[in-house]
Amino acid sequence: MSANILTSKCVLVTGATAGIGRALAREIRDLPTHPTVIVTGRRQARLDELAKEGFETVKFDMDTTPDKIKAFADEVVGKYPKLDAIILNAAIQNMVNFAEPEKVDLSKISREFNINYLAVVSMMTAFLPHLIKIGNERPALLIPVTSDLSMIPLAPVCNYSATKAALHSLIFSLRIQMENAKTNVHVLEIIPPLVESELHDAEGRTETVSKYWMPLAEFTSTVMDGLKEGKIAITAGWATATYDRFEKPKEGFRNGMMNVDMQN
Ligand SMILES: NC(=O)c1ccc[n+]([C@@H]2O[C@H](COP(=O)([O-])OP(=O)(O)OC[C@H]3O[C@@H](n4cnc5c(N)ncnc54)[C@H](OP(=O)(O)O)[C@@H]3O)[C@@H](O)[C@H]2O)c1
């Protein structure tokens, strides 16, 4: 069986004060293996509610610098040395229309790119030394959350789609690097379709998208099956159809070529 969530003793979930992150955190907490689950987000009131449900909580804003992320990682690893799985889930989504360039807010684009990509890369970099080390004892899991829009962009949320495409691409190479270096760090990717959550509230799109979204409970159940199986790409709904058509064929490729390993 592939490395999977059932061997995890301590799981960190970023962006777990709402939506997909919170639902997954609850399911993981309730696994028969009872891992410790650490949840993060910015909203203290939500974190307080989650603490009452038995979660470990750490308030943390992802829109920050690599040195603050390194300090956060050091603090978490110091307090939870058994940490062996990380779900990098926090993200935001903004609408951008380049047909009205005078209205394009570059600071919003930069913030979205930082939270959805650069901060995630900083998190990976900061936590990997610990994950590689703990891999000497048991499998370690690194699980970023991307989107079906990483594979086919949605024009109104073009920058969001680009952040997820960048992350999706990086994950492919990261997995190969972890394998080539013979680490016991396993990189899984959660690729949601449109799912019931608070993600679309910020741009006032919830009423429109709620007609098409997958219910959160249905999505969470599919993802938990994938996490228990240790699937490298955990998809649901139309993200599965898109992945199978455009991305699955790439699984046989390494370093831009079919089955070629270039270490240098
Ligand atoms: N829902 C969808 O349709 C969909 C589709 C494809 C992919 N996804 C992906 O699924 C993941 C979860 O999204 P969701 O739909 O569950 O969204 P959500 O309901 O809006 O939840 C987002 C979470 O991220 C946290 N977050 C946002 N900005 C943050 C920041 N600066 N620092 C720290 N935490 C921050 C929020 O917590 P605070 O506000 O408390 O900080 C919240 O817990 C994201 O990666 C998203 O891109 C979602």
The ligand as an SDF file (V2000), in Angstrom:
LIG
                    3D

 48 52  0  0  0  0  0  0  0  0999 V2000
  -13.9980   25.8080   -2.9740 N   0  0  0  0  0  0  0  0  0  0  0  0
  -13.6400   25.6380   -4.2130 C   0  0  0  0  0  0  0  0  0  0  0  0
  -14.4710   25.7310   -5.1350 O   0  0  0  0  0  0  0  0  0  0  0  0
  -12.2260   25.2750   -4.5410 C   0  0  0  0  0  0  0  0  0  0  0  0
  -11.9640   24.7780   -5.8170 C   0  0  0  0  0  0  0  0  0  0  0  0
  -10.6600   24.4320   -6.1370 C   0  0  0  0  0  0  0  0  0  0  0  0
   -9.6550   24.5830   -5.2040 C   0  0  0  0  0  0  0  0  0  0  0  0
   -9.9590   25.0760   -3.9590 N   0  0  0  0  0  0  0  0  0  0  0  0
   -8.8510   25.2240   -3.0290 C   0  0  0  0  0  0  0  0  0  0  0  0
   -9.1950   24.5960   -1.8120 O   0  0  0  0  0  0  0  0  0  0  0  0
   -8.5030   25.2450   -0.7420 C   0  0  0  0  0  0  0  0  0  0  0  0
   -9.4650   25.6090    0.3610 C   0  0  0  0  0  0  0  0  0  0  0  0
  -10.3850   26.5670   -0.1270 O   0  0  0  0  0  0  0  0  0  0  0  0
  -11.8630   26.7110    0.4210 P   0  0  0  0  0  0  0  0  0  0  0  0
  -12.7330   26.6280   -0.7630 O   0  0  0  0  0  0  0  0  0  0  0  0
  -12.1050   25.8170    1.5730 O   0  0  0  0  0  0  0  0  0  0  0  0
  -11.8350   28.2400    0.8740 O   0  0  0  0  0  0  0  0  0  0  0  0
  -12.3980   29.0040    2.1710 P   0  0  0  0  0  0  0  0  0  0  0  0
  -13.6660   28.3970    2.6370 O   0  0  0  0  0  0  0  0  0  0  0  0
  -12.3980   30.4450    1.7870 O   0  0  0  0  0  0  0  0  0  0  0  0
  -11.2580   28.7270    3.2500 O   0  0  0  0  0  0  0  0  0  0  0  0
   -9.9830   29.2850    3.0550 C   0  0  0  0  0  0  0  0  0  0  0  0
   -9.1510   29.0940    4.2860 C   0  0  0  0  0  0  0  0  0  0  0  0
   -7.8940   29.7150    4.0520 O   0  0  0  0  0  0  0  0  0  0  0  0
   -7.6020   30.6060    5.1130 C   0  0  0  0  0  0  0  0  0  0  0  0
   -6.8650   31.7570    4.6450 N   0  0  0  0  0  0  0  0  0  0  0  0
   -7.1840   32.6420    3.6700 C   0  0  0  0  0  0  0  0  0  0  0  0
   -6.2600   33.6080    3.6040 N   0  0  0  0  0  0  0  0  0  0  0  0
   -5.3340   33.3330    4.5520 C   0  0  0  0  0  0  0  0  0  0  0  0
   -4.1560   33.9600    4.9870 C   0  0  0  0  0  0  0  0  0  0  0  0
   -3.7210   35.1110    4.4590 N   0  0  0  0  0  0  0  0  0  0  0  0
   -3.4470   33.4000    5.9920 N   0  0  0  0  0  0  0  0  0  0  0  0
   -3.8680   32.2570    6.5720 C   0  0  0  0  0  0  0  0  0  0  0  0
   -4.9850   31.6210    6.2210 N   0  0  0  0  0  0  0  0  0  0  0  0
   -5.7090   32.1590    5.2210 C   0  0  0  0  0  0  0  0  0  0  0  0
   -8.9680   31.0110    5.6800 C   0  0  0  0  0  0  0  0  0  0  0  0
   -8.8250   31.3100    7.0720 O   0  0  0  0  0  0  0  0  0  0  0  0
   -8.8480   32.7750    7.7290 P   0  0  0  0  0  0  0  0  0  0  0  0
   -9.7990   33.6020    6.9150 O   0  0  0  0  0  0  0  0  0  0  0  0
   -9.3050   32.5150    9.1310 O   0  0  0  0  0  0  0  0  0  0  0  0
   -7.4450   33.2300    7.6570 O   0  0  0  0  0  0  0  0  0  0  0  0
   -9.7590   29.7390    5.5210 C   0  0  0  0  0  0  0  0  0  0  0  0
   -9.5640   28.8880    6.6200 O   0  0  0  0  0  0  0  0  0  0  0  0
   -7.7840   26.4430   -1.3740 C   0  0  0  0  0  0  0  0  0  0  0  0
   -6.4550   26.1000   -1.6630 O   0  0  0  0  0  0  0  0  0  0  0  0
   -8.5440   26.6570   -2.6620 C   0  0  0  0  0  0  0  0  0  0  0  0
   -7.7810   27.2990   -3.6430 O   0  0  0  0  0  0  0  0  0  0  0  0
  -11.2120   25.4190   -3.6210 C   0  0  0  0  0  0  0  0  0  0  0  0
  1  2  1  0
  2  3  2  0
  2  4  1  0
  4  5  1  0
  4 48  2  0
  5  6  2  0
  6  7  1  0
  7  8  2  0
  8  9  1  0
  8 48  1  0
  9 10  1  0
  9 46  1  0
 10 11  1  0
 11 12  1  0
 11 44  1  0
 12 13  1  0
 13 14  1  0
 14 15  2  0
 14 16  1  0
 14 17  1  0
 17 18  1  0
 18 19  2  0
 18 20  1  0
 18 21  1  0
 21 22  1  0
 22 23  1  0
 23 24  1  0
 23 42  1  0
 24 25  1  0
 25 26  1  0
 25 36  1  0
 26 27  1  0
 26 35  1  0
 27 28  2  0
 28 29  1  0
 29 30  1  0
 29 35  2  0
 30 31  1  0
 30 32  2  0
 32 33  1  0
 33 34  2  0
 34 35  1  0
 36 37  1  0
 36 42  1  0
 37 38  1  0
 38 39  2  0
 38 40  1  0
 38 41  1  0
 42 43  1  0
 44 45  1  0
 44 46  1  0
 46 47  1  0
M  CHG  2   8   1  16  -1
M  END
$$$$
